[in-house]
């Protein structure tokens, strides 16, 4: 699988079930959510703003997208929701590797730049370092309508894991939002 195919295959609405282990609190959490991933044009004003924020020439980007999510947790009564714009920048010499610019980060709600690579067997791995922690995510497709995601939040020195989660995500094939 090529990186462009991976991003194109990710576009759509996904129903996600995530099991999370918060090791610092010795707590288990279940989150059910809808995730919408929509393709954006390379000249979308938000995409250009993310490029400007990270001092990146927009000519080097490919397949930018917006990810929006809404869900509920069995741990917290407040609904979970958010949105971020993501801008992939493939490495010219090795397009299976590159950078992923984020409008808002995953582990800390600040603009972030992660490093990604797509393995020969189609596993997308994203490593993002923040001020206080580091996030590692792996995403792969079992088939075009089923994907899996494993995430870890590590201490900034990479020696300790504070959170680990597993998600199964099923593509919503209907136009219904329920």
matplotlib code that plots the C-alpha trace (Angstrom):
import matplotlib.pyplot as plt

x = [0.0, 1.3, 0.9, -1.5, -3.7, -3.6, -4.8, -7.5, -8.8, -9.1, -11.6, -15.1, -17.1, -15.9, -17.6, -14.9, -14.8, -11.7, -10.5, -8.0, -5.8, -4.7, -1.8, -1.1, -4.7, -4.9, -8.1, -9.8, -11.9, -14.3, -15.0, -17.6, -17.3, -17.9, -14.9, -15.3, -12.3, -12.7, -10.3, -9.3, -7.8, -4.1, -5.2, -7.8, -7.3, -7.0, -4.4, -2.4, -2.6, -1.2, 1.6, 2.4, 2.2, 4.9, 6.9, 6.3, 6.0, 2.5, 3.9, 5.4, 2.1, -0.2, -3.7, -4.5, -7.6, -9.8, -10.6, -13.6, -14.8, -17.7, -18.1, -18.8, -16.7, -17.8, -15.3, -16.5, -20.0, -18.9, -19.1, -15.8, -15.5, -12.9, -11.4, -8.0, -6.5, -3.7, -1.2, 1.0, 4.4, 6.0, 9.8, 10.8, 13.4, 11.3, 7.5, 6.6, 8.1, 7.4, 6.0, 2.5, 1.5, -1.3, -3.4, -3.9, -2.0, -3.2, -1.5, -1.3, -3.7, -1.0, 0.2, 2.4, 4.6, 4.9, 7.1, 5.3, 6.2, 4.1, 5.6, 5.5, 2.6, 0.5, 1.0, 1.0, 3.1, 3.1, 5.5, 4.9, 7.0, 5.5, 6.9, 5.8, 5.0, 5.4, 2.6, 3.0, 0.1, -0.2, -3.1, -3.8, -6.6, -8.0, -10.1, -11.3, -14.1, -12.3, -9.2, -7.4, -5.5, -3.1, -1.9, 0.6, 1.3, 4.8, 6.8, 9.0, 12.1, 10.3, 10.9, 7.4, 4.0, 1.1, -1.7, -2.3, -5.3, -6.7, -9.5, -11.5, -13.0, -15.7, -16.6, -20.2, -21.6, -25.0, -25.6, -27.2, -25.3, -26.6]
y = [0.0, 3.5, 6.4, 8.2, 5.1, 4.9, 8.5, 8.1, 4.9, 6.8, 9.4, 8.8, 8.3, 5.8, 4.3, 3.8, 1.7, 2.5, 0.7, 2.8, 2.0, 5.0, 3.5, 6.5, 6.3, 2.4, 3.1, 1.5, 3.6, 2.7, 5.4, 5.1, 7.8, 8.9, 10.1, 12.0, 12.3, 14.7, 15.5, 19.1, 20.9, 21.9, 25.5, 25.4, 28.4, 26.3, 24.0, 27.1, 28.5, 25.2, 25.3, 28.9, 28.0, 25.4, 27.4, 24.8, 25.6, 24.4, 23.1, 20.1, 18.9, 16.1, 14.8, 17.3, 16.3, 17.4, 14.9, 15.6, 13.4, 13.2, 10.5, 9.6, 7.9, 5.7, 7.6, 11.2, 12.6, 15.4, 14.6, 14.2, 16.3, 18.0, 18.7, 19.2, 19.7, 17.3, 18.0, 15.2, 16.1, 13.0, 12.7, 13.3, 10.5, 8.0, 8.7, 6.0, 8.4, 12.0, 14.6, 15.1, 18.6, 18.9, 22.0, 20.5, 17.7, 14.3, 14.2, 18.0, 20.5, 22.5, 22.6, 19.6, 17.9, 14.1, 11.8, 9.0, 5.9, 3.3, -0.2, -2.7, -4.5, -1.3, -0.2, 3.6, 4.6, 8.1, 9.4, 12.9, 14.5, 17.2, 19.2, 16.8, 13.5, 11.6, 9.9, 6.8, 5.6, 2.7, 2.4, -0.4, -1.7, -5.3, -4.4, -1.2, -0.8, -2.0, -0.5, -0.8, 1.8, 1.3, 4.4, 5.0, 8.1, 7.9, 10.1, 12.6, 10.5, 7.5, 5.2, 5.1, 4.6, 6.6, 5.6, 2.7, 2.2, 0.0, 1.1, -0.8, 1.5, 0.4, 2.6, 3.8, 2.9, 4.7, 8.4, 8.2, 9.7, 7.4]
z = [0.0, -0.9, 1.6, -0.7, -0.8, 3.0, 3.4, 0.7, 2.3, 5.6, 4.3, 5.5, 8.7, 11.2, 14.3, 16.9, 20.1, 22.1, 25.2, 27.2, 30.1, 32.2, 34.0, 36.2, 37.6, 37.4, 35.5, 32.4, 30.1, 27.2, 24.6, 21.8, 19.1, 15.6, 13.7, 10.4, 8.1, 5.2, 2.4, 2.1, -0.9, -0.7, -1.1, 1.7, 4.0, 7.1, 5.4, 4.4, 7.9, 9.4, 6.8, 7.8, 11.5, 10.9, 8.4, 5.6, 1.9, 0.8, -2.5, -0.6, 1.0, -0.1, 0.9, 3.7, 5.8, 8.7, 11.5, 13.6, 16.5, 18.9, 21.5, 25.1, 27.8, 30.6, 32.8, 32.2, 31.8, 29.5, 25.8, 24.0, 20.8, 18.8, 15.4, 13.9, 10.4, 9.5, 6.6, 5.4, 3.9, 2.3, 2.2, -1.4, -1.4, 0.5, 0.2, 2.7, 5.3, 6.1, 8.6, 9.6, 10.7, 13.1, 13.9, 17.4, 18.9, 20.2, 23.6, 24.2, 22.6, 20.8, 17.2, 16.6, 14.0, 14.0, 12.0, 10.1, 8.1, 6.3, 6.5, 3.7, 5.3, 5.4, 9.1, 9.5, 12.5, 13.8, 16.5, 17.9, 20.6, 22.8, 25.7, 28.4, 26.7, 23.4, 21.5, 19.3, 17.1, 14.8, 12.4, 9.9, 7.7, 8.0, 5.0, 3.4, 6.0, 9.2, 10.7, 14.0, 16.0, 18.9, 20.8, 23.6, 25.5, 26.9, 29.3, 27.5, 28.1, 26.4, 29.4, 30.9, 29.4, 31.0, 28.7, 26.3, 24.1, 21.4, 18.9, 16.4, 13.8, 11.4, 8.3, 8.4, 5.0, 5.5, 5.5, 8.9, 11.8, 14.5]

ax = plt.figure().add_subplot(projection="3d")
ax.plot(x, y, z, "-o")
ax.set_aspect("equal")
plt.show()
